[in-house]
Amino acid sequence: MRLATLALLLVLTGCASTGLGSTGTATTEGLDDPLETIVTVHTMDYARPLVLAGGSINPAFRALIPKSAEAAAQLDSLGVLPGGAAYQLYAVTNSPDWMRWDALRFLAPGASTPTVVEADVIGTDVSCSRYGCAHYETVVARLTRAQLEMVRDAASPVTFRLDSGRSTANKDFVPDPAEIAALLAAVDDAQSALAN
């Protein structure tokens, strides 16, 4: 009984990961909503550990699909045309200090130099206790469909690395090719539905 109570306490206080709520599929939002001008497809509910321990990362992928030319204009800075999609890595990190992530690096199969993609911290939060502080940073990096397809189709895992020009730290993770396949399939389905 004491062990079960301790396990529940660890989960509730954020000291353990359950994986509960994971679906292993991509989620599509806004497709049938006439008030939404952009369809969002994401893998935030995909099977993965929750960000609870210090030094962890919770990556997900998302795509933004404009429903009209006017909506595409909203995504103009992302280079999205009507009928197209903007793809992003969306990650939440937990670190003992602010990392100020500003780049995503990965080495494509057969490449001799890494691809470097600009990353932006779009949200921060801090939680402190008498044992120290947890610094949460939400990071977005723009990717192309071709880059996602490369990761999905690679014969061996592709490691992504978040870097910061303001700290010496970096954070590595390996995207799940099945997660990317689920995202791309859901994007194709959403674009097909919008075309009809």
C-alpha positions as CSV (number, residue, x, y, z in Angstrom):
1,M,0.0,0.0,0.0
2,R,2.8,2.4,0.9
3,L,4.5,1.7,-2.4
4,A,1.3,2.4,-4.4
5,T,0.8,5.7,-2.5
6,L,4.4,6.7,-3.1
7,A,4.1,6.0,-6.8
8,L,0.9,8.0,-7.1
9,L,2.6,10.9,-5.1
10,L,5.6,10.8,-7.5
11,V,3.3,11.0,-10.6
12,L,1.2,13.8,-9.1
13,T,4.2,15.9,-8.0
14,G,6.0,15.5,-11.4
15,C,8.8,13.1,-10.3
16,A,7.7,10.3,-12.6
17,S,6.3,9.8,-16.1
18,T,3.2,7.7,-16.9
19,G,2.8,8.2,-20.6
20,L,-1.0,8.4,-20.0
21,G,-3.0,10.2,-22.6
22,S,-0.7,9.2,-25.4
23,T,-2.5,8.1,-28.6
24,G,0.3,7.3,-31.1
25,T,-1.5,9.3,-33.8
26,A,-1.6,12.9,-35.1
27,T,-4.4,15.2,-34.1
28,T,-6.2,17.5,-36.6
29,E,-7.9,20.6,-35.3
30,G,-10.0,23.3,-37.0
31,L,-10.8,21.3,-40.2
32,D,-14.5,21.4,-39.8
33,D,-14.7,24.6,-37.8
34,P,-15.9,27.5,-39.9
35,L,-14.5,30.0,-37.4
36,E,-10.9,28.7,-37.8
37,T,-8.9,29.9,-40.8
38,I,-6.0,27.6,-40.3
39,V,-6.0,23.8,-39.8
40,T,-3.5,22.6,-37.2
41,V,-2.1,19.1,-37.3
42,H,0.1,18.0,-34.4
43,T,1.6,15.1,-32.6
44,M,1.5,16.6,-29.1
45,D,-0.5,13.6,-27.8
46,Y,1.8,11.1,-29.5
47,A,3.3,8.4,-27.2
48,R,6.2,9.9,-25.3
49,P,7.2,10.5,-21.7
50,L,6.0,13.7,-20.1
51,V,8.4,16.5,-19.4
52,L,8.8,16.0,-15.6
53,A,12.5,15.4,-14.8
54,G,15.2,17.9,-15.0
55,G,17.2,17.8,-18.3
56,S,14.3,16.4,-20.3
57,I,12.7,17.3,-23.6
58,N,9.2,16.8,-24.9
59,P,9.3,17.2,-28.7
60,A,6.3,17.2,-31.0
61,F,5.7,18.2,-34.6
62,R,3.0,20.3,-36.0
63,A,1.8,21.6,-39.4
64,L,-0.3,24.7,-40.1
65,I,-2.5,24.6,-43.2
66,P,-4.3,27.7,-44.4
67,K,-7.9,27.3,-45.5
68,S,-7.8,30.3,-47.9
69,A,-5.6,32.8,-49.6
70,E,-6.3,35.2,-46.7
71,A,-5.3,32.6,-44.2
72,A,-2.1,31.9,-46.2
73,A,-1.3,35.6,-45.9
74,Q,-1.3,35.2,-42.1
75,L,1.4,32.5,-42.6
76,D,3.3,34.5,-45.2
77,S,6.4,34.9,-43.0
78,L,6.5,31.1,-43.0
79,G,6.4,30.9,-46.8
80,V,3.1,29.1,-47.0
81,L,1.0,29.2,-50.1
82,P,-2.7,28.3,-50.3
83,G,-2.9,24.5,-50.3
84,G,0.5,24.2,-48.6
85,A,1.6,23.7,-45.0
86,A,4.2,25.1,-42.6
87,Y,6.0,22.4,-40.6
88,Q,7.5,23.0,-37.2
89,L,9.3,21.2,-34.4
90,Y,7.5,22.2,-31.2
91,A,9.4,21.2,-28.0
92,V,9.2,21.9,-24.3
93,T,12.5,21.5,-22.4
94,N,13.2,21.4,-18.7
95,S,16.7,22.6,-17.6
96,P,18.3,23.7,-14.4
97,D,18.9,27.2,-15.9
98,W,17.7,29.2,-18.9
99,M,19.2,27.7,-22.1
100,R,17.8,30.3,-24.6
101,W,17.8,27.7,-27.4
102,D,18.4,29.3,-30.8
103,A,19.3,26.5,-33.3
104,L,18.3,23.0,-34.2
105,R,20.9,20.9,-35.9
106,F,20.8,17.5,-37.5
107,L,22.9,15.5,-39.9
108,A,21.1,14.2,-42.9
109,P,22.1,10.7,-44.1
110,G,25.1,10.9,-46.4
111,A,25.7,14.6,-45.6
112,S,29.1,15.8,-44.3
113,T,27.9,18.9,-42.6
114,P,24.9,19.4,-40.3
115,T,21.7,21.2,-41.4
116,V,21.2,24.2,-39.0
117,V,17.6,25.5,-38.6
118,E,16.8,28.7,-36.6
119,A,14.9,28.0,-33.4
120,D,12.9,30.5,-31.3
121,V,11.9,30.3,-27.7
122,I,8.2,31.3,-27.7
123,G,7.4,30.7,-24.0
124,T,9.1,30.3,-20.7
125,D,8.1,29.2,-17.2
126,V,10.0,28.5,-14.0
127,S,9.1,26.4,-11.0
128,C,11.2,26.6,-7.8
129,S,11.3,24.7,-4.6
130,R,13.8,24.5,-1.8
131,Y,15.7,22.0,-4.0
132,G,16.3,24.3,-6.9
133,C,14.4,25.6,-10.0
134,A,13.1,24.0,-13.1
135,H,13.3,26.2,-16.2
136,Y,10.8,25.3,-18.9
137,E,11.3,26.7,-22.4
138,T,8.9,26.2,-25.3
139,V,10.9,26.1,-28.6
140,V,9.7,26.2,-32.2
141,A,11.9,25.5,-35.2
142,R,10.7,25.6,-38.8
143,L,11.2,22.5,-40.9
144,T,10.4,21.6,-44.5
145,R,8.3,18.6,-45.6
146,A,11.4,17.3,-47.4
147,Q,13.4,17.4,-44.1
148,L,10.6,15.5,-42.3
149,E,10.4,13.0,-45.1
150,M,14.1,12.5,-44.8
151,V,13.9,11.7,-41.1
152,R,10.9,9.4,-41.7
153,D,12.6,7.5,-44.5
154,A,16.2,7.3,-43.1
155,A,17.7,3.8,-42.8
156,S,19.1,4.8,-39.4
157,P,17.9,7.2,-36.7
158,V,18.5,10.9,-37.2
159,T,19.6,12.8,-34.1
160,F,18.2,16.3,-33.6
161,R,20.2,18.7,-31.3
162,L,18.9,21.9,-29.8
163,D,21.7,24.4,-29.4
164,S,22.2,27.8,-27.8
165,G,24.7,30.4,-28.7
166,R,24.4,31.8,-25.2
167,S,25.2,28.6,-23.2
168,T,27.4,25.7,-23.7
169,A,24.6,23.2,-23.3
170,N,22.7,21.3,-25.9
171,K,20.0,18.7,-25.9
172,D,19.8,15.7,-28.2
173,F,16.8,13.6,-29.1
174,V,15.8,11.2,-31.9
175,P,12.5,11.8,-33.6
176,D,10.3,8.7,-34.0
177,P,9.9,8.1,-37.8
178,A,6.4,6.7,-37.1
179,E,5.4,9.9,-35.4
180,I,6.5,11.9,-38.5
181,A,4.7,9.5,-40.8
182,A,1.5,10.0,-38.8
183,L,1.9,13.8,-39.0
184,L,2.5,13.7,-42.8
185,A,-0.4,11.3,-43.4
186,A,-2.8,13.5,-41.3
187,V,-1.6,16.6,-43.3
188,D,-2.3,14.8,-46.6
189,D,-5.8,13.9,-45.3
190,A,-6.5,17.4,-44.2
191,Q,-5.3,18.9,-47.5
192,S,-7.4,16.4,-49.4
193,A,-10.5,17.3,-47.4
194,L,-9.9,21.0,-48.0
195,A,-9.5,20.5,-51.7
196,N,-12.9,18.9,-52.0
